[in-house]
Amino acid sequence: MPVHIALRCDASPRTGTGHVVRCLALGDELTSRGVRVTILGEVTGVPWLTDQVEHRGLAVVAAPDDPDELAALACEVEADAVVLDGYHLDPRCGRALHEAGITVLSMLDDIFGSGQEADLYLDQNFGATPAPGVDPERQLLGLDYSLFRDEVLRHRPTSARRAPSDRPRVLAVFGGTDPYAAAPVVVPLLLASGRPLHVVAVAARAEIAETLEALPTAPGQRVEVVAPTPDLAALAATCDVAVTAAGSSVWEFLCLGLPSLLVCVVDNQGPGYEAVTGRGLAEPFGHLSELRADEAVRSAAVAVAEKLLSDPERQASLASAGMSLVDGKGRARVADALVGAVAARR
């Protein structure tokens, strides 16, 4: 009987799409090995992501919040392992699953997920550090374990990007739902430089699209508003620079060799934001709350963007550094560890 691994994750306009997207990346690797994959959770209100799930032929089973009921459901669907990925998950889920004889992998983001009892812990963030009191062999830490869907790996170039044109294309994207409406704050700051550029802005909702389409532009500037796409990597491959939240898209753009300006949208992105910009792997655009409220911070962000957009050598350096750091093989390493943990428990 083939191994069956369940992915406990959710996506909605309110909670965002990142948890499901990275679980799909792991699912892509697992299904390529003949592993059966099921989503335990909900994917609602995000049509492009629902299409991605359906395209992969994955079953989606509604999951209860109660840990014991979740364990009972995992047994009912005959899951050998469950991947726990969600800030809202009860920290008792891991123990309940273990007591039912099920292997557990817990996804970590900062402190989220660290309280679960698990066989494996995955923190794919840059600079991730070992959790105290946990066997290092059970911790999968850092960018060597970054998870990328087939769509991303398909567009990874064989070498770093060439220098852009005099009118760079800038991709502005803040997740699949942009729940904090970052795009209407950030895109005007890109335009404030006054320099020629073509902004490709992903608008997750109609009201965001209307705001972006109404922005005034200077000569040589264009704002092209597009809907969220399941193949963001294909869109990224047409651009010279990105401005994005300091979430999972950062690792995708490093893998793709796309130089980036980072925005810290929510507090739990802070460690990743500081680590990546501190190492010079992306340029710091600022914290969203400060970009909304502080004119000095907005002016500094405009200056940072202008400097990067005017410096082809810096863009090329960022592209090369990102591709060297993120090799795109993380999901294979995670799958090796998870399938191995299942085999050890069987």
PyMOL commands that set and color helices and strands:
alter all, ss='L'
color gray80, all
select helices_A, chain A and resi 18-32+47-55+67-76+93-99+136-138+143-145+150-154+183-191+206-213+232-236+248-256+267-278+288-293+295-309+312-325+330-345
alter helices_A, ss='H'
color red, helices_A
select strands_A, chain A and resi 4-8+36-40+59-61+81-84+103-107+120-123+139-141+169-173+197-202+221-226+241-245+260-264+283-287
alter strands_A, ss='S'
color yellow, strands_A
deselect
rebuild
show_as cartoon
